[in-house]
Amino acid sequence: MADHGWREDVLGAPFERLELPLGEDHEGPVVATLVRRRRSAADLLLHARGPLHGVDVLYVHGWSDYFFQVELAERVERLGARFHALDLRKYGRSLRPRQTPGNVDDLATYDEDIAAALDAIAAEHHGATGRRLVPMGHSTGGLTLSLWAARHADRVDGLILNSPWLEFQASAVGRAIVAPVIKLGARRNPLAPMPAVDPGFYTRTVSAAGEGSWTYDQQWRPDRGFPLHPNWLAAVFDGQATVEAGLDLEVPVLVLLSDKSMLQPRWDDGMARADVALNVDVVAHRALSLGSEVTVRRLHGAVHDVVLSAPEVRERAYDAIGRWAASLPR
């Protein structure tokens, strides 16, 4: 493929980025950004027989996030895949001045971002056929990709979900109570400020400045998240309701989750080995609504982003991905 448009990424070599123009909205020009890890000929030969050989993995981040998980890219490619990550519109590399971070009023809007990314990935293969696609999504990105996969079943060969936000923390009953109020607010004032609900505990579990090991751009991944707005939360609730009704996915799905949640107002040292964002028991149950072949792996000591957990937890996560990938239809 001609590399026109690819530039060295903020992560440094061998990572590169490509801006994907998506037109304009009321806040101005909109772009998504595709990130890849340039591989050497030695890389291609070394991992040619991995369980994900011939597979494209497209990673989509969650709310108030962007792609910075270098180890994830390396480990997925070690399994044989070609890895790309997508910073969705108004997130991370794609966020422009005067834009409302992360804001959409329908998760299906991201179909445009994903379509542009897949076109760019296909161009890298010079029209080669027979490659498989296994999207991978974290948190809200997992919800977004689950819904996308149901709408584009002919394009997907498997799905990996890392702590996907498939259900409201207070369960479907709680969502049914809250959703009408949120939707009314979205109609009256879609961008009205909502009370901050993130005490910063998730950041503390992953940041090197807290209990974690990771450094990243805090403007793209704020300590307490981006401000919430009614139209975005209404879109999430609509997506969760669609999952509850059943997506009928026919491809294999792997769901990675922590073995416990700690959703409480005061910090506890145990939070460094738990999910402090989701009710993982509720999500594990809702995962059964995805389709007919769902594997749920509960990982002891995992944080909300499983691949940012302690080293031994990450090893178990990558082992689970490798074992699951080995069973994918060829």
C-alpha positions in Angstrom: 0.0 0.0 0.0 1.1 3.6 -0.6 1.7 5.2 2.8 0.3 8.5 1.8 -1.2 10.2 4.8 0.4 8.1 7.5 2.5 10.0 10.0 4.5 9.0 13.0 2.2 8.8 16.0 2.5 10.4 19.4 3.4 7.0 20.8 6.6 7.1 18.7 8.0 4.6 16.2 6.9 2.0 15.2 3.4 3.5 15.7 1.8 5.6 12.9 -1.5 7.4 12.6 -3.8 8.3 9.7 -6.5 10.9 9.9 -9.9 9.9 8.4 -12.0 12.9 7.4 -15.7 12.4 8.2 -17.2 15.7 7.0 -18.6 18.4 9.3 -21.2 18.8 12.0 -22.4 21.9 13.9 -19.0 22.0 15.7 -16.9 22.0 12.5 -14.8 19.4 10.7 -14.9 15.9 12.1 -12.2 13.2 11.9 -11.5 9.8 13.2 -7.9 8.6 13.6 -6.5 5.2 12.8 -3.3 4.0 14.5 -1.2 1.1 13.4 2.1 -0.6 14.5 4.5 -0.8 11.5 5.8 -4.4 11.4 9.1 -5.6 10.1 9.6 -8.5 7.8 10.9 -10.4 10.8 7.7 -9.8 12.7 5.6 -11.1 9.8 7.7 -14.3 9.6 7.9 -14.8 13.4 4.1 -14.7 14.0 2.9 -16.1 10.7 1.5 -19.2 12.4 -0.3 -17.6 15.4 -3.9 -18.4 16.1 -4.9 -15.0 14.8 -3.0 -15.3 11.5 -4.9 -13.7 8.7 -7.1 -11.7 11.1 -7.5 -7.9 11.3 -8.1 -6.7 14.9 -9.7 -3.2 15.1 -9.6 -1.8 18.7 -12.1 0.8 19.9 -11.6 2.6 23.2 -14.1 3.5 25.8 -15.6 6.8 27.2 -13.1 9.5 28.1 -10.3 7.4 26.6 -8.0 6.9 23.6 -5.6 4.3 22.3 -2.3 4.2 24.2 -2.1 0.5 25.1 1.2 -0.3 23.3 1.5 -3.7 25.0 -2.0 -4.7 23.7 -0.9 -4.0 20.1 2.3 -6.0 20.5 0.6 -9.0 22.2 -2.2 -9.2 19.7 0.2 -9.1 16.8 2.3 -11.7 18.5 -0.8 -13.9 18.1 -0.6 -13.3 14.3 -3.1 -10.6 13.8 -2.7 -7.2 12.1 -3.7 -4.7 14.8 -5.2 -1.3 14.3 -6.8 1.1 16.9 -9.4 3.7 16.2 -9.7 7.0 18.1 -13.3 7.8 17.4 -14.5 11.3 16.5 -14.0 13.9 19.3 -11.7 11.6 21.3 -8.0 11.5 21.7 -6.1 12.2 18.5 -9.4 13.1 16.8 -10.5 15.8 19.3 -10.5 19.3 17.9 -10.7 22.7 19.6 -14.3 23.8 20.5 -15.7 20.2 20.1 -17.7 18.6 22.8 -15.5 15.7 23.8 -17.0 12.3 23.0 -20.4 13.7 22.2 -22.9 11.8 20.0 -26.6 11.3 20.3 -26.7 7.9 18.6 -23.9 5.2 18.9 -24.7 4.2 15.3 -23.0 7.5 14.3 -19.8 5.6 14.7 -20.6 3.4 11.8 -19.0 6.1 9.7 -15.8 6.1 11.8 -15.6 2.3 11.6 -16.3 2.2 7.9 -13.6 4.7 7.2 -11.1 2.7 9.3 -12.0 -0.6 7.6 -11.6 1.0 4.1 -8.1 2.2 5.1 -7.2 -1.3 6.5 -8.4 -3.0 3.4 -6.2 -0.6 1.3 -3.2 -1.9 3.2 -3.9 -5.4 1.9 -3.9 -4.5 -1.8 -7.2 -6.1 -2.4 -6.3 -9.4 -0.8 -9.3 -11.6 0.0 -9.9 -14.1 2.7 -8.8 -12.0 5.7 -11.0 -12.2 8.8 -12.1 -9.3 11.0 -12.3 -9.5 14.8 -13.1 -6.1 16.4 -12.1 -5.5 20.0 -13.7 -3.0 22.2 -13.3 -1.7 25.8 -16.2 -0.4 27.9 -18.4 1.9 25.9 -16.4 0.8 22.8 -17.4 -2.8 23.6 -21.1 -1.7 23.5 -20.6 0.3 20.3 -18.9 -2.6 18.6 -21.5 -5.2 19.7 -24.2 -3.1 18.2 -22.1 -2.5 15.1 -21.5 -6.2 14.7 -25.2 -6.9 14.8 -25.8 -4.4 12.0 -22.9 -5.7 10.0 -23.0 -9.5 10.6 -21.5 -10.3 7.2 -18.3 -8.5 8.0 -17.4 -10.0 11.4 -15.8 -13.3 12.2 -15.5 -12.9 16.0 -15.7 -10.2 18.7 -13.5 -9.5 21.8 -15.0 -7.4 24.5 -12.9 -6.0 27.4 -15.3 -5.0 30.2 -18.0 -3.9 27.8 -20.6 -1.5 29.2 -23.5 -3.7 28.1 -25.8 -2.8 31.0 -26.4 0.0 33.5 -24.6 -0.5 36.9 -28.0 -0.7 38.6 -29.2 -3.3 36.2 -32.0 -3.1 33.5 -34.5 -2.2 36.2 -32.5 0.8 37.3 -31.9 1.8 33.6 -35.7 1.6 33.0 -36.3 4.0 35.8 -33.5 6.5 34.9 -33.7 6.4 31.1 -37.0 8.4 30.7 -35.7 11.2 32.8 -32.4 11.3 30.8 -34.2 11.2 27.5 -36.5 14.1 28.5 -33.4 16.1 29.4 -31.8 15.1 26.1 -34.8 16.5 24.2 -34.9 19.8 26.3 -31.2 20.5 26.5 -29.0 17.8 25.0 -25.7 19.4 26.1 -26.8 20.3 29.6 -24.1 19.7 32.2 -24.7 16.7 34.4 -23.3 16.1 37.9 -19.9 14.5 37.9 -20.1 10.9 38.9 -16.5 9.8 38.6 -14.5 10.3 41.8 -11.3 9.5 40.0 -10.9 6.0 41.4 -10.6 4.4 38.0 -7.7 6.7 37.1 -6.1 5.9 40.4 -6.2 2.1 39.6 -4.3 2.5 36.3 -2.2 5.7 36.5 1.5 5.6 37.4 0.7 8.6 39.6 -1.6 6.4 41.6 -1.8 2.6 42.2 -1.2 1.7 38.5 1.7 1.5 36.1 0.6 3.6 33.1 1.3 7.0 31.7 -0.8 8.8 29.1 -2.1 12.2 27.9 -4.3 13.5 30.7 -6.0 16.0 28.4 -7.2 13.0 26.3 -8.0 10.9 29.3 -8.9 13.2 32.2 -8.7 12.0 35.8 -12.4 12.3 36.3 -13.6 11.8 32.8 -15.2 14.3 30.3 -18.3 16.1 31.4 -21.5 14.0 30.8 -24.4 15.2 28.7 -28.0 13.9 28.5 -28.0 13.1 24.8 -24.8 10.9 25.1 -26.2 9.0 28.1 -29.5 8.6 26.3 -27.7 7.0 23.4 -25.9 4.6 25.7 -29.2 3.6 27.4 -30.8 3.0 23.9 -27.8 0.8 23.0 -28.1 -1.2 26.3 -31.8 -1.7 25.7 -31.0 -3.1 22.2 -28.6 -5.5 23.8 -31.1 -6.5 26.4 -33.6 -7.4 23.6 -30.9 -9.7 22.1 -28.4 -9.1 19.3 -28.4 -12.7 17.9 -24.8 -12.6 17.0 -23.7 -15.9 15.4 -20.0 -15.4 15.6 -17.9 -16.4 18.7 -17.7 -13.6 21.3 -15.1 -13.4 24.1 -15.9 -11.2 27.1 -13.1 -10.4 29.6 -14.2 -9.1 33.0 -12.8 -8.7 36.5 -14.1 -11.2 39.1 -15.4 -8.4 41.3 -16.6 -4.8 41.3 -16.1 -2.2 44.0 -18.5 0.6 43.4 -18.4 2.8 46.5 -17.8 6.5 47.4 -14.6 6.0 49.4 -11.2 4.7 48.3 -10.3 1.2 49.4 -6.9 -0.5 48.5 -8.9 -3.4 47.1 -10.0 -1.2 44.3 -6.6 -1.6 42.7 -7.6 -5.2 41.8 -11.3 -4.7 41.0 -13.6 -3.0 38.4 -14.5 0.4 39.9 -16.6 1.5 36.9 -19.0 -1.4 36.1 -21.1 -4.0 37.9 -19.3 -7.0 36.5 -22.0 -9.5 37.6 -24.7 -7.5 35.8 -22.5 -7.3 32.7 -21.7 -11.0 32.8 -25.4 -11.8 32.8 -26.2 -9.3 30.0 -23.4 -10.8 27.9 -25.6 -13.8 27.4 -27.9 -11.5 25.3 -25.2 -11.0 22.7 -25.6 -14.3 20.8 -25.3 -18.0 20.8 -21.6 -18.5 21.3 -20.4 -16.3 24.1 -17.4 -17.1 26.3 -17.1 -15.1 29.6 -13.7 -15.0 31.3 -13.7 -13.6 34.8 -10.1 -12.6 35.8 -9.2 -12.4 39.5 -7.6 -9.1 40.3 -8.5 -7.3 37.0 -9.3 -3.6 36.8 -11.9 -2.0 34.5 -9.5 -2.1 31.5 -8.3 -5.6 31.8 -5.2 -5.1 29.8 -4.1 -2.3 32.2 -4.2 -4.7 35.2 -1.2 -6.1 37.1 1.3 -8.1 34.9 0.0 -11.6 36.1 -3.6 -10.6 35.3 -2.6 -9.3 31.9 -0.8 -12.6 31.1 -4.0 -14.5 31.9 -6.0 -12.2 29.7 -3.7 -12.7 26.7 -3.7 -16.4 27.3 -7.5 -16.3 27.3 -7.5 -14.4 24.0 -5.0 -16.9 22.5 -7.0 -19.9 23.6 -10.2 -18.4 22.3 -8.6 -17.4 19.0 -7.4 -20.9 18.4 -11.0 -22.1 18.3 -12.1 -19.5 15.7 -13.4 -21.0 12.4 -10.8 -20.7 9.7 
